[in-house]
Every structure is written in C-alpha cells, then in structure tokens.
C-alpha cells in the first residue's frame, strides 16, 4: 500500500507533457539514468499493475524495485531496436524474459 502512495506521489513530478503521452523505452531509459526516482516510480507502478491484473506470470516474491530496474535497463541495452515501443511493453517483456513462466 505504501508503494502505491509513493508511486502516485512521485508521478506528480513527471512533466505534464509526458504524463499524458505514451511513455516509450527511450524516455524510460532516460529517466532511469537521470531521474532515478521517476524511473523507480514508473517501474513500480507498471509492475504492481501487472501483478494486480495477474497478467501471465507474476514476478518472484521479494523482487526489489532496484533489481527490477536493473533487469529492465539491461533488456533495453540488449534490444535498443525496441526502445520506441511503450515502456510498459518493455517492462513486461524484460520481466517475462528474466522470469519465464513455470509450466
């Protein structure tokens, strides 16, 4: 619950022109390098939404936000040709690649 409030609080610091536009991977990567709190808030919100909606496979319990960001940054570094895609898509794909579904 604290994470949700923190996320909503930090989202208030996102510039208005980007808050209403679809954030792409380039913008997310820039946040992760220059505005760490904004990056963490965005990633936390996307992961919590993913968990709440039970989309495909959940991330492991105990996964730290900083660890999630590192996974996502590595994914965007490994696949720069995908950075034009929505940031939420890249977050989902990075976590699905790092933690594939157990069958």
Backbone bond lengths (Angstrom), bond angles and torsions (degrees), N, CA, C in turn:
res aa  C-N    CA-C-N  psi(-1)  N-CA   C-N-CA  omega(-1)  CA-C   N-CA-C  phi
1 X - - - 1.442 - - 1.533 110.13 -
2 X 1.347 115.58 -40.69 1.463 118.87 178.26 1.525 110.32 -61.05
3 X 1.335 116.54 -35.37 1.456 120.59 -178.61 1.524 110.48 -64.59
4 X 1.316 116.72 -40.33 1.463 120.19 179.78 1.525 110.11 -62.39
5 X 1.337 116.88 -45.94 1.457 120.28 179.15 1.530 111.15 -63.65
6 X 1.331 116.85 -41.55 1.456 120.81 178.23 1.525 110.29 -62.82
7 X 1.328 116.28 -42.79 1.459 120.99 178.85 1.522 110.82 -60.12
8 X 1.326 116.47 -48.63 1.459 120.26 -179.76 1.526 111.07 -62.91
9 X 1.321 116.61 -39.17 1.463 121.00 178.29 1.524 110.69 -62.43
10 X 1.332 116.50 -48.24 1.462 120.75 -176.42 1.522 112.26 -70.04
11 X 1.318 117.41 -30.92 1.460 120.06 178.21 1.527 110.03 -62.33
12 X 1.316 116.63 -26.47 1.456 120.24 176.81 1.518 112.78 -61.68
13 X 1.319 118.23 -18.11 1.460 121.87 -179.94 1.526 112.78 -90.55
14 X 1.321 118.15 -3.97 1.459 121.50 177.63 1.526 107.83 -75.28
15 X 1.320 118.21 131.42 1.463 119.82 179.06 1.528 111.86 -55.06
16 X 1.322 116.70 143.59 1.464 122.16 -174.84 1.527 112.61 -56.98
17 X 1.329 118.61 -39.03 1.455 119.18 -177.26 1.524 112.12 -66.80
18 X 1.327 118.58 -24.40 1.456 119.94 178.38 1.519 112.07 -96.28
19 X 1.306 118.27 -21.69 1.461 120.79 -178.08 1.513 111.19 -64.45
20 X 1.333 118.05 -30.70 1.454 120.89 -175.67 1.518 112.77 -103.40
21 X 1.303 117.14 -6.17 1.451 121.51 176.80 1.527 108.31 -95.04
22 X 1.304 115.32 157.18 1.455 119.81 177.31 1.522 108.36 -71.34
23 X 1.302 116.55 119.98 1.464 121.68 -179.20 1.521 108.96 -76.91
24 X 1.321 116.38 129.37 1.465 119.23 178.20 1.532 110.12 -102.11
25 X 1.309 115.50 177.17 1.452 120.91 -177.19 1.514 113.35 -64.34
26 X 1.322 117.49 -33.38 1.464 120.06 178.02 1.527 111.05 -62.36
27 X 1.319 115.61 -43.74 1.464 119.64 179.80 1.526 111.08 -67.82
28 X 1.330 116.60 -41.95 1.466 120.11 178.21 1.525 110.51 -61.40
29 X 1.316 117.16 -44.23 1.466 120.38 179.68 1.529 110.64 -62.70
30 X 1.306 117.13 -38.87 1.461 121.01 176.39 1.528 110.53 -62.56
31 X 1.326 117.49 -44.41 1.465 120.97 176.82 1.523 110.60 -59.23
32 X 1.334 115.95 -43.27 1.468 119.83 -177.41 1.529 111.50 -63.94
33 X 1.319 116.77 -29.51 1.463 120.38 -179.97 1.520 113.03 -88.70
34 X 1.349 117.49 -30.65 1.459 119.60 -171.32 1.525 114.47 -119.21
35 X 1.308 117.52 -22.82 1.473 121.26 -177.91 1.525 107.89 -135.55
36 X 1.323 115.32 71.19 1.462 121.62 -170.95 1.528 112.87 -54.74
37 X 1.329 117.87 -40.02 1.466 120.29 -178.87 1.528 110.92 -63.66
38 X 1.322 116.92 -39.73 1.466 120.87 178.40 1.520 109.65 -65.78
39 X 1.315 116.79 -43.06 1.465 121.93 178.02 1.524 110.70 -59.57
40 X 1.323 116.47 -50.33 1.466 120.54 -179.86 1.526 111.66 -60.15
41 X 1.333 116.56 -41.53 1.466 120.05 -179.90 1.518 111.10 -64.98
42 X 1.319 117.10 -42.94 1.461 121.10 -179.82 1.530 110.27 -63.84
43 X 1.325 116.16 -48.13 1.464 120.72 -179.35 1.530 110.52 -63.29
44 X 1.324 117.17 -43.54 1.468 120.65 179.27 1.524 110.73 -60.01
45 X 1.326 116.35 -44.22 1.464 119.63 179.02 1.517 112.22 -63.41
46 X 1.322 116.83 -42.82 1.466 120.82 -179.83 1.527 111.29 -65.09
47 X 1.326 116.74 -41.44 1.468 119.97 -179.91 1.522 110.43 -69.04
48 X 1.322 117.56 -42.29 1.464 119.40 179.46 1.523 110.82 -64.08
49 X 1.316 117.37 -38.51 1.460 120.37 176.54 1.532 109.71 -62.92
50 X 1.306 115.68 -44.00 1.472 120.93 179.26 1.529 110.62 -60.49
51 X 1.325 116.61 -43.58 1.460 121.14 179.69 1.524 111.03 -67.14
52 X 1.328 116.14 -43.21 1.468 120.88 -177.64 1.521 111.46 -62.84
53 X 1.319 115.64 -39.98 1.453 119.96 -178.62 1.521 112.05 -85.65
54 X 1.322 116.85 0.50 1.465 122.74 179.10 1.525 111.95 51.30
55 X 1.311 116.25 43.78 1.459 120.19 178.58 1.523 109.70 -71.86
56 X 1.298 114.91 119.28 1.452 122.12 178.24 1.520 112.09 48.53
57 X 1.312 117.03 -122.44 1.457 121.06 -174.19 1.525 111.01 -97.31
58 X 1.309 117.55 133.85 1.468 118.73 176.92 1.529 110.75 -74.07
59 X 1.327 115.45 156.92 1.459 119.57 173.90 1.521 107.57 -76.20
60 X 1.320 117.87 158.53 1.464 119.85 -178.29 1.533 112.42 -62.94
61 X 1.315 115.71 146.74 1.464 120.22 173.69 1.521 108.36 -62.72
62 X 1.310 116.30 142.68 1.455 120.57 178.33 1.517 114.64 86.86
63 X 1.335 118.04 -0.11 1.453 120.74 177.93 1.532 108.39 -66.02
64 X 1.304 117.13 125.34 1.466 122.53 -178.06 1.525 109.94 -84.51
65 X 1.340 115.90 150.66 1.466 120.09 -178.74 1.525 110.96 -60.80
66 X 1.316 117.31 -42.39 1.458 120.47 179.35 1.521 112.07 -61.37
67 X 1.318 116.35 -37.91 1.460 121.27 177.62 1.529 109.75 -66.22
68 X 1.326 116.33 -40.95 1.466 120.49 177.77 1.522 110.63 -60.41
69 X 1.319 116.15 -45.39 1.466 120.50 179.86 1.526 109.94 -61.83
70 X 1.320 118.24 -41.61 1.470 121.36 178.77 1.529 110.88 -60.79
71 X 1.322 117.14 -40.94 1.475 121.79 178.42 1.521 109.96 -63.53
72 X 1.319 116.46 -43.43 1.460 121.77 -177.91 1.528 110.84 -69.34
73 X 1.333 117.08 -41.98 1.469 120.43 177.49 1.529 110.60 -61.67
74 X 1.319 117.11 -42.55 1.471 120.59 179.18 1.523 110.42 -63.40
75 X 1.329 116.23 -42.48 1.466 120.21 179.22 1.530 110.30 -60.32
76 X 1.327 117.00 -44.87 1.464 119.96 -179.59 1.530 111.36 -68.59
77 X 1.323 116.76 -29.79 1.461 120.94 175.97 1.534 110.40 -70.90
78 X 1.333 116.18 -39.75 1.460 121.24 -179.63 1.532 113.16 -73.08
79 X 1.341 116.24 -26.59 1.467 121.03 -176.56 1.536 110.71 -129.29
80 X 1.336 117.62 64.16 1.468 119.87 -177.59 1.526 113.27 -61.70
81 X 1.309 117.10 -24.31 1.468 120.29 -179.62 1.535 112.37 -69.62
82 X 1.319 117.58 -9.82 1.471 121.39 -179.56 1.532 112.67 -101.41
83 X 1.319 118.17 -2.11 1.472 121.18 -174.11 1.526 114.30 -64.90
84 X 1.324 117.38 -14.90 1.466 119.85 177.96 1.535 111.51 -77.26
85 X 1.319 116.46 -12.27 1.467 121.10 -179.03 1.529 110.71 -75.28
86 X 1.330 116.65 161.64 1.472 119.21 177.56 1.529 111.11 -56.64
87 X 1.318 115.80 140.67 1.464 121.25 -178.67 1.523 111.46 -58.56
88 X 1.325 117.48 -37.57 1.474 119.38 -179.59 1.521 110.95 -64.33
89 X 1.325 117.45 -34.97 1.466 121.11 176.75 1.518 110.03 -64.47
90 X 1.333 116.50 -44.51 1.461 120.51 -179.37 1.528 111.55 -66.44
91 X 1.321 117.28 -37.85 1.471 120.80 177.18 1.516 109.43 -62.20
92 X 1.317 116.45 -47.46 1.464 120.82 179.09 1.531 110.91 -60.11
93 X 1.331 116.94 -48.02 1.466 121.05 -177.83 1.532 111.82 -64.16
94 X 1.335 116.55 -40.40 1.469 120.38 179.92 1.525 110.68 -63.45
95 X 1.326 116.51 -44.60 1.468 119.44 -178.91 1.529 111.16 -71.24
96 X 1.319 117.25 -36.94 1.474 120.52 177.58 1.531 110.60 -64.51
97 X 1.327 116.38 -35.14 1.473 120.61 178.14 1.530 110.40 -71.54
98 X 1.326 116.56 -40.88 1.462 120.65 -179.05 1.529 112.45 -73.09
99 X 1.328 115.89 -34.08 1.468 121.79 -177.35 1.527 110.03 -130.82
100 X 1.341 116.09 75.92 1.462 118.92 -178.57 1.535 111.01 -65.33
101 X 1.324 114.50 156.33 1.469 120.64 -179.90 1.528 110.32 -61.75
102 X 1.316 114.12 139.75 1.468 119.23 173.42 1.515 107.33 -90.20
103 X 1.301 115.78 130.85 1.463 119.39 -177.87 1.491 111.39 -99.14
